[in-house]
Amino acid sequence: MDEKIQKILEEKIHESTKGKLMDITTLCGLAREEDANVFAFGIMIGRLYNSFYYQSRRILNRSPTDEELYEFVTLLKEHETELKDYS
């Protein structure tokens, strides 16, 4: 994965678990209580995937490759505990 994109995604992970937590919590109020954690995790993953795709298009001037998508998923797995702790 391109280093610029990885750095942006690392910042987005931090933002999702710290900075935008109130926004995500507010959105989760729309879900049933038992679904709120799954909903929050889905919002975070969606934000990160959107950023990954958009930054690939902006920085690399193309859609991400299958290999880059695999690297993105690997990055998410590395931060899985951090993401789930806040969802």
Secondary structure, 3 states (H helix, E strand, C coil): CCHHHHHHHHHHHHHHHHHCHHHHHHHHCCCCHHHHHHHHHHHHHHHHHHHHHHHHHHHHCCCCCHHHHHHHHHHHHHCHHHHHHCC
